[in-house]
Amino acid sequence: MQAANPTQATCVDQMLACAGVGGWKDKGARDKAKVRILISAVYEPDPMHGLFLCFAPAKGLIPLNDPAFNETALVLQHFTAWVASNVKSWADWRKAQGI
């Protein structure tokens, strides 16, 4: 979402810095705040739009073809075979498969 909305992402970063969110101990909480504010900044029809609703391609909020999703897509593509192999580590399974 940041890559698709760089101007708004810069503003969100500035707002978070101003509000002191960068000093929060929990990175997950910082990331959630950033996502919430970015959604609010870019989705005029509903600034309180839920994150899970942002994945709908028609809304254009999260570009699912972004390279950030490549590894996730690869895991999902091979998930059944990986789990069936009893290899615990995705990295180990991937290396053994030459993927």
C-alpha positions in Angstrom: 0.0 0.0 0.0 2.9 2.3 0.7 4.4 1.7 -2.7 1.1 2.5 -4.4 0.6 5.7 -2.4 4.1 7.2 -1.8 2.9 10.7 -1.2 0.4 9.7 1.4 2.9 7.2 3.0 5.4 10.1 3.5 2.7 12.2 5.2 1.7 9.2 7.4 5.4 8.7 8.4 5.6 12.4 9.3 2.3 12.2 11.3 3.5 9.1 13.2 6.8 10.8 14.0 5.0 13.9 15.2 2.6 11.8 17.4 5.5 9.9 18.9 4.4 6.5 17.6 8.0 5.7 16.6 8.8 5.5 20.2 6.3 2.7 20.9 8.0 -0.5 22.1 5.8 -2.8 20.2 6.7 -2.8 16.5 3.4 -4.6 15.7 1.4 -1.8 17.3 3.5 0.8 15.3 2.8 -1.1 12.1 -0.9 -1.3 12.8 -1.1 2.4 13.4 0.7 3.1 10.2 -1.6 0.8 8.2 -4.8 2.3 9.8 -3.7 5.9 9.1 -2.6 5.0 5.5 -6.0 3.4 4.8 -7.7 6.5 6.2 -5.5 8.7 4.0 -6.2 6.9 0.7 -9.7 5.5 1.0 -12.1 8.4 0.9 -15.3 6.4 0.8 -14.6 4.9 4.2 -11.6 6.1 6.2 -12.3 3.4 8.8 -12.3 0.6 6.2 -11.1 -2.7 7.6 -7.7 -4.0 6.5 -9.2 -7.3 5.5 -11.4 -5.5 3.0 -8.5 -3.7 1.4 -7.3 -6.8 -0.4 -10.2 -6.7 -2.9 -8.5 -6.0 -6.2 -11.3 -3.8 -7.4 -10.6 -1.3 -4.7 -7.0 -0.8 -5.8 -5.8 -0.3 -2.2 -3.2 -3.1 -2.0 -1.6 -4.1 -5.3 -1.4 -7.8 -4.9 1.1 -8.0 -7.9 3.7 -6.1 -5.8 6.9 -8.0 -5.4 6.4 -7.9 -1.6 3.9 -10.7 -2.0 6.1 -13.0 -4.1 7.4 -15.1 -1.2 3.9 -15.4 0.2 2.6 -16.6 -3.1 5.4 -19.1 -3.4 4.6 -20.5 0.0 0.9 -20.8 -0.8 1.6 -22.4 -4.2 3.7 -25.1 -2.5 2.1 -25.3 0.9 0.5 -28.7 0.5 3.7 -30.4 -0.7 5.7 -28.6 2.0 3.4 -29.7 4.8 3.2 -33.3 3.5 7.0 -33.5 3.5 7.3 -33.1 7.3 10.2 -30.6 6.7 9.6 -28.0 9.4 11.4 -25.1 7.8 10.1 -23.5 4.6 13.7 -22.4 3.8 14.9 -26.0 4.2 12.1 -27.4 2.1 12.5 -24.8 -0.6 16.3 -25.4 -0.8 15.7 -29.2 -1.1 13.3 -28.6 -3.9 15.6 -26.2 -5.7 12.9 -23.5 -5.6 
